[in-house]
């Protein structure tokens, strides 16, 4: 699990950094900000998930798994609202 976190989290963080630098068309600005806010929350939850997994906090990992699932579903919905497609399903 630690290896996956060390590979996945930096790539995800880089994507979030690049998405923050983009300027959406004015017609999509509100939806884009909502999508970024959801991404920020998903980022927070994922970092906590991997930290708990590395510490072998099984009960916390289970609770965070549900939060990860919900936040990624919400992120996919909000990304689709502005025309972004996901390459994988949570």
N, C-alpha and C positions, 0 to 999 in steps of 0.2 A: 504494500500500500504506500509506503514511504517513497518508493521509486516513482510510482505513478503520480503522486503529488508533486514531486520535484520536476517532473517533465510537464505535467498538465498545467499546473498553476502559473508558471512563467509565461507559457503560450497564451493562456486565457487573459492574464494581466496585460500582455502586450496588445492583444486584440481590444481590450477595453480602453487602453491608452489611445489607440488609433481611432476607435469609434468616437471618443471624446473630442478628438481634433477635427472631426468632420463637421461641416455646416450643412444641415439639411435644407431643402427648399422650405420657404416660409409656410407653405400649406401643410407640411409634415412636421413642423418644428415642435408642436406640443406632443404629438405622438412619439416623436424621436426622444424628447426629454423623458417621457414616461418609460420608454423602452430602456434608456440609459439608467434611470432610477431603479428599475427592476433588475437590470444587470448588476448594478452596484450592490443591491441586496443579495442577489445570487452569489456574487463574488465573496461577500462577507460570510455567508452560510457555508460556501465551499471551503474557504480557508479554515473555518471552525471545524468542519467535518474532518478534514485531513489532519488537523492538530489533534482532535480527539482520537482519531484512528491511530495516529502515531503513539499516543499515550495509552492505547488499548482501553479506552473508556467505552466499553461496549454499549452500555445503556444510553450514553450521550450520542454515540454514533447512530444508534437506531432512531433516536428522536430527530437528529439532524438529517437522516436519510429522507424522512418524510418532508422536512422543510426544503431540502434540495430538490426533491421531485416536484413539489408545488411551485417553487420559484422558477425552475426551468420550464415548466409548462406555461406559466404566466409569461416568462420571457419569450418563449416561442410564439405565443399568441400576439404579444405586442410587437415583436419583430415582423410577423406576418402582416400586421396592420399597416406597416410602412413599406411593405414589398420585399422584405428580406426573407430568404428561405433558409431553413435549417438543413443540415446535412445528416443529422442523426436525431432519433427520438429518445427522450429521457426514459 
